[in-house]
């Protein structure tokens, strides 16, 4: 990852944390100050989806032209995407506790998000259950594609078709329709970009670490032989 992108990510998140906690926000009924969670909860989901999408891209590339490097990228982008998803779940539960009265309401979007994360957890279980490296990489790449295809309706389609307390779902107006005014947009969009860049940075570091570990393992294997 380019140095200027790393610096941009740090500066964006410094700005988001400072402005997100100190700038004025719309005074809405029930939400009040908790609306500041929008700068953290929603960008986590955006970051998760984008990281999973990159993982799927590399999974398709792997199926077309298998290589250990592509497999590492598939796994690590999925790893970081899953972490973002877990953070999204917890920040959402914290927000729900103050606005809905309890951390978990069984809301369709909450349930869909939880099921999606379980589907991706199963991806790592699948990888851990196979010993043959080539078979593991190929089967998990195929599963990765189907996991992403399952996540889209679970998070973005089904909740909109049912009764949901989430904004933009079940007939409820989305944030952009009634409270995401210009004062919030100037923080929200940088938050989405900043968290996504941090995700890319973490994934790139993990890929480099795994690459070095595998090279060291090969060297030790060669010495032992």
ABEGO torsion letter per residue (X at the ends): XBAAAAAAAAAAAAAAAAAAAABBBBBBBGAEAAAAAAAAAAAAAAAAAAAAAAAAAAAAAAAABBBAAAAAAAAAAAAAAAAAAAAAAAAAAAAAAAAAGBABAGBAAAAAAAAAAAAAAAAAAAAAABABAAAAAAAAAAAAAAAAAAAAAAAAAAAAABBBABBGBGGBBBAAAAABBAAAAAAAAAAAAAAAAAAAAAAAAAAAAAAAAAAAAAAAAAAAX
